[in-house]
Amino acid sequence: MTPPNPAVLRAFEAAYDGAGRVTVDLYETKVSGTAFEMTQHWRASPDTVFFDKGRYFVLVKWEQADRGALTAFVRGLQRELAE
């Protein structure tokens, strides 16, 4: 995956199958302000949630996912990302 911005150090994509399909795009930025700026400019779309945590910007997309499992998955990501 190619970083979308020169201020992005690395970008990762992972897919998870289970009670639906979830795809996570994770961007590690040089500074936390860049990740925050990405959340300010990202456009909302159906079946998608995005957030920043420290130097990370995270985009989570899903298809037919169980809402409870999806919520737990996103909260787990937020907890695990280091500041």
C-alpha positions, 0 to 999 in steps of 0.5 A: 500500500502506498502512503497517501501523503509524504508525511506518512511513514508507513501504511498497512492494510489488513482484512478480517473475515468472521461475522462479516468482512472488515478491512483496516487501513492504518497510516503511521505519520511522522507527527500526530498533527498529520494524523489529526489533519487526515481525520479533518479532511477524510470524507465520511462514507457508509459502512466506514469509520475513521479515527486518529490516535497519536501518530496513527490514522485508521480507516475501518470499512466493513460489509455485513459485520455484526455491530457489537463485534465491530464496535469491540474490534474498533475499541480494541484497535484504539486501545492497542495503538501506542501514543 
